[in-house]
């Protein structure tokens, strides 16, 4: 064999070896890519970022074992930042209490419902026990306070007023940073009525603490965990199975107790989309 063919053979072998080495090195890197798991507790939580990160640390470790790659927790209760990051598909997985934000991510950014938290979600219009208000119609000309303008109970409350023929733009309304501030304003007589969600501390304890519910609407989508379209189906299936199995073991039950959730169920993505259609006033 002449020198030229031998050189070509050596070059071909070298190229093949480099290609194989590249595949060997690239495969673990892809498999080990971190999953960014974001948690947002909406305006019903007053805990700080460090507390929330510790709160979900054991869940992240559990999920890491299930998908064989690191799962990193990021927490943010600043809703505009959350919305912007969802629009950019920054998060691989997101546990979010404001269900209209989750629904919009499913509809507009291609996120998929992974699981729904087991529980019930209702929105309350709260008043003092001695309030003269008897119905939603009595809110005309009154001062009503809402949580953050992007909060779930705010979206629900505004839709309820719209359906009742009440235009908030023509009424006295104010948005507050937390649901606890809404409860305080109503309790102290600084506002005539307020809007909160049933799973907030204010919503849970309002009647117990001597308040009254002016109006309630229930059977609304509860907390959800959604997954980015960037996450392949096999990994999503592993995550789903891990969440659904949490209440089957002592370790899983301890994790659920730590994050304050009874358990997870498959849920219905369409229920979230139907709620969003109603909230936005669109025809189905």
C-alpha positions in Angstrom: 0.0 0.0 0.0 1.3 3.4 -0.9 1.8 6.1 1.7 -1.2 8.2 0.5 -3.8 5.5 1.1 -2.3 4.6 4.5 -2.5 8.3 5.5 -6.2 8.4 4.4 -6.9 5.2 6.4 -5.2 6.6 9.5 -7.1 9.9 9.2 -10.4 8.0 8.8 -9.7 5.9 11.9 -8.7 9.0 13.8 -11.8 10.8 12.8 -14.0 7.8 13.8 -12.2 7.6 17.2 -12.8 11.3 17.8 -16.4 11.0 16.9 -16.9 8.0 19.2 -15.1 9.9 22.0 -17.3 12.9 21.4 -20.4 10.7 21.8 -19.1 9.1 25.0 -18.4 12.5 26.5 -21.6 14.2 25.3 -24.0 11.5 26.6 -23.3 12.0 30.3 -23.4 15.7 29.9 -26.9 15.6 28.4 -28.1 13.1 31.0 -26.8 15.2 33.8 -28.4 18.4 32.8 -29.9 20.1 35.8 -33.7 20.5 36.0 -34.7 23.9 37.3 -37.7 23.5 39.6 -39.4 26.8 40.5 -41.9 27.2 43.3 -44.3 30.1 43.7 -46.8 30.3 46.6 -48.6 33.3 45.3 -49.9 36.0 47.7 -51.2 33.4 50.2 -47.7 32.9 51.7 -45.6 35.3 53.7 -42.5 33.1 54.0 -39.1 34.4 52.8 -37.0 32.9 50.0 -34.6 31.1 52.2 -37.4 29.4 54.2 -39.1 28.3 51.0 -35.9 26.9 49.5 -35.3 24.8 52.7 -39.0 23.9 52.7 -38.7 22.2 49.3 -35.1 20.9 49.6 -36.2 17.3 50.5 -38.7 17.3 47.6 -35.9 18.3 45.2 -33.6 15.6 46.5 -36.4 13.0 46.1 -37.0 14.1 42.5 -33.3 14.1 41.7 -33.3 10.4 42.7 -36.3 9.7 40.5 -34.9 11.3 37.3 -31.2 10.6 38.0 -30.1 14.2 37.6 -29.8 17.2 39.8 -33.0 19.1 40.5 -32.4 22.7 41.6 -35.0 24.7 43.5 -35.7 28.4 42.7 -38.3 30.3 44.6 -40.0 33.6 43.8 -43.2 35.1 45.1 -42.8 38.2 42.9 -45.5 37.5 40.4 -44.3 39.8 37.5 -40.9 38.2 37.6 -42.5 34.7 37.7 -44.7 35.6 34.7 -41.7 36.9 32.7 -39.6 33.8 33.5 -42.5 31.5 32.4 -42.8 33.4 29.1 -39.1 32.9 28.5 -39.5 29.2 29.5 -36.8 29.6 32.1 -38.3 26.8 34.3 -38.3 23.1 33.5 -40.8 22.4 36.3 -43.0 24.8 38.1 -45.2 24.4 41.2 -47.5 27.4 41.2 -50.5 28.3 43.3 -51.9 31.0 41.0 -53.7 28.6 38.7 -54.5 31.2 36.0 -50.7 31.7 35.6 -50.3 28.0 35.2 -53.2 27.8 32.7 -51.8 30.7 30.6 -48.4 28.9 30.5 -50.1 25.8 29.2 -52.0 27.7 26.6 -49.4 30.1 25.4 -45.9 28.7 26.2 -46.6 25.0 25.7 -46.2 23.9 29.3 -48.1 20.7 30.2 -49.9 19.8 33.4 -47.8 17.3 35.2 -50.0 16.8 38.3 -52.5 18.7 40.4 -52.3 19.1 44.2 -55.1 17.3 46.0 -57.3 19.9 47.5 -60.1 22.5 47.0 -59.9 26.1 45.7 -62.6 28.7 46.4 -62.6 32.4 46.2 -64.2 34.5 48.9 -65.5 38.0 49.1 -65.0 38.8 52.8 -66.7 41.4 55.0 -66.9 42.2 58.7 -69.6 40.4 60.7 -71.4 43.7 61.3 -71.2 44.8 57.6 -74.5 46.0 56.0 -73.6 44.3 52.7 -75.7 41.4 51.8 -74.9 40.6 48.2 -72.4 41.4 45.4 -74.7 44.1 44.1 -74.2 46.0 47.4 -70.6 46.5 46.4 -71.6 49.4 44.1 -70.1 52.5 45.5 -68.2 50.6 48.2 -64.4 50.2 48.8 -63.2 46.7 47.8 -59.6 45.6 48.3 -57.8 42.8 46.3 -54.4 41.2 46.5 -51.7 41.8 43.9 -53.1 42.6 40.5 -51.7 39.3 39.1 -52.9 37.1 42.0 -55.2 34.2 41.5 -58.0 35.5 43.8 -57.8 38.9 42.1 -58.3 37.3 38.6 -61.2 35.3 40.0 -62.8 38.2 41.9 -62.7 40.5 38.9 -64.4 37.9 36.7 -67.1 37.4 39.3 -67.8 41.1 39.5 -67.8 41.3 35.7 -70.4 38.5 35.5 -72.5 40.4 38.2 -72.5 43.5 36.0 -70.1 45.4 38.2 -67.3 47.2 36.5 -64.3 47.5 38.9 -63.0 50.5 36.9 -66.1 52.5 37.9 -65.8 51.4 41.6 -63.5 52.1 44.5 -60.9 49.3 44.4 -57.3 49.0 45.6 -54.7 46.2 45.1 -52.5 45.2 48.1 -49.4 43.1 48.2 -50.6 40.2 50.3 -53.9 38.6 51.3 -53.1 39.2 54.9 -53.1 42.9 54.1 -56.6 42.5 52.5 -57.8 40.8 55.7 -56.4 43.5 57.9 -58.0 46.3 55.8 -61.4 44.7 56.1 -61.1 43.8 59.7 -60.1 47.3 60.7 -62.9 48.9 58.7 -60.4 50.5 56.2 -62.3 48.7 53.4 -65.9 47.5 53.0 -65.0 44.2 51.4 -62.0 42.1 50.3 -61.2 39.2 48.0 -59.1 36.2 49.2 -58.5 32.6 48.3 -59.8 29.8 50.5 -56.4 28.2 51.2 -54.8 31.4 52.4 -54.6 31.9 56.2 -57.1 34.7 55.9 -59.5 32.6 53.9 -59.3 29.6 56.2 -59.8 31.6 59.4 -62.1 34.5 58.4 -65.3 33.0 59.7 -63.6 31.4 62.7 -62.2 34.8 63.7 -65.6 36.5 63.5 -65.8 37.6 59.9 -68.5 36.8 57.3 -68.3 35.6 53.7 -70.4 37.8 51.4 -69.9 35.5 48.4 -68.1 32.3 47.6 -67.4 30.5 44.4 -65.8 27.1 44.5 -64.8 24.1 42.4 -61.9 26.1 40.9 -58.6 24.6 39.8 -56.2 24.1 42.7 -52.4 24.3 42.8 -50.6 22.6 39.9 -47.2 21.4 38.8 -46.5 22.1 35.2 -43.6 21.0 33.0 -41.8 22.8 30.2 -42.0 21.6 26.5 -38.2 21.4 26.7 -38.5 18.4 29.1 -38.8 15.2 27.1 -41.7 12.9 27.6 -39.7 10.1 29.4 -38.4 12.5 32.0 -41.9 14.0 32.4 -43.3 10.6 33.0 -40.7 9.9 35.7 -41.5 13.1 37.4 -45.2 12.4 37.3 -44.8 8.9 38.7 -42.6 10.3 41.5 -45.2 13.0 42.5 -48.1 10.5 42.4 -46.2 8.0 44.6 -45.3 10.5 47.4 -48.2 9.6 49.6 -47.4 5.8 49.3 -44.2 5.9 51.5 -43.2 7.3 54.9 -40.5 9.4 53.3 -43.0 10.7 50.8 -45.6 11.5 53.4 -42.9 13.4 55.4 -42.1 15.5 52.3 -45.8 16.2 51.7 -46.2 17.3 55.3 -43.2 19.6 54.9 -44.6 21.4 51.9 -48.1 21.5 53.2 -49.8 19.4 50.4 -52.0 16.3 51.0 -50.9 14.6 47.9 -51.0 14.8 44.1 -53.4 13.5 41.4 -53.3 13.5 37.6 -55.7 16.5 37.3 -57.2 17.8 34.1 -55.4 20.4 32.0 -58.7 21.3 30.3 -60.1 22.4 33.7 -57.4 25.0 33.9 -57.9 26.2 30.3 -61.7 26.4 30.9 -61.1 28.5 34.0 -58.8 30.8 32.0 -61.4 31.3 29.3 -63.9 32.4 31.9 -61.4 34.7 33.7 -60.5 36.4 30.5 -64.1 36.7 29.4 -63.7 34.8 26.2 -66.4 32.6 24.7 -65.6 28.9 24.9 
